[in-house]
Amino acid sequence: MRNLVLTLCMMLVISGNIHAQQATQNEETKQELINLSKTKWQWMAEFNTGALSGLFHDKAVFVHMGATFTKEQELNVIRKKEIIYKHADIKETSVQVNGQTAVLLNRIRMESIVGGNEVENPFVVAEVYVKEANGWKLMAMTFTRQAHEYQLNLNH
């Protein structure tokens, strides 16, 4: 009986340690994705299409207010400065990770130049990442313009 109690106690301790380790790894993954997203915004502002090409999945899609682009089309828009992403002021971020897929939501105020016109818009940007052998790749990015700026509850 005593051995059974000791075994059960040991199993509880090991189980608790595994759960704590998984929670820590999940938080580290979320922070890694938040940092990657912030870096992506910087690369877009700097027209760093080389770095972006490495981040964007070959089958990535980009949904803007008036168009949908493939990876190469998005890179060309940035390269040709058809959209100049001056600054993304990130107001709120959430990340949900499920296995090898992650969804990151950013509530931002985007300063950009589109068609020669300087514009500033509030967006919710959904970014979908997939984990591959060489790291996280951006699979999809969708901009949804918000009619009004308001606080979102992105963490659920």
Buried (B, 14 or more C-beta within 10 A) or exposed (E): EEEEEEEEEEEEEEEEEEEEEEEEEEEEBBEBBBEBBBBBBBBBBEBBBEBBBEBBBEEBBBBBEEEEBBBEEBBEBBEEEEBBBBBBEBBBBBBBBEEEEBBBBBBBBBBBBBEEEEEEBBBBBBBBBBBEEEEBBBBBBBBEEBEEEEEEEBEE
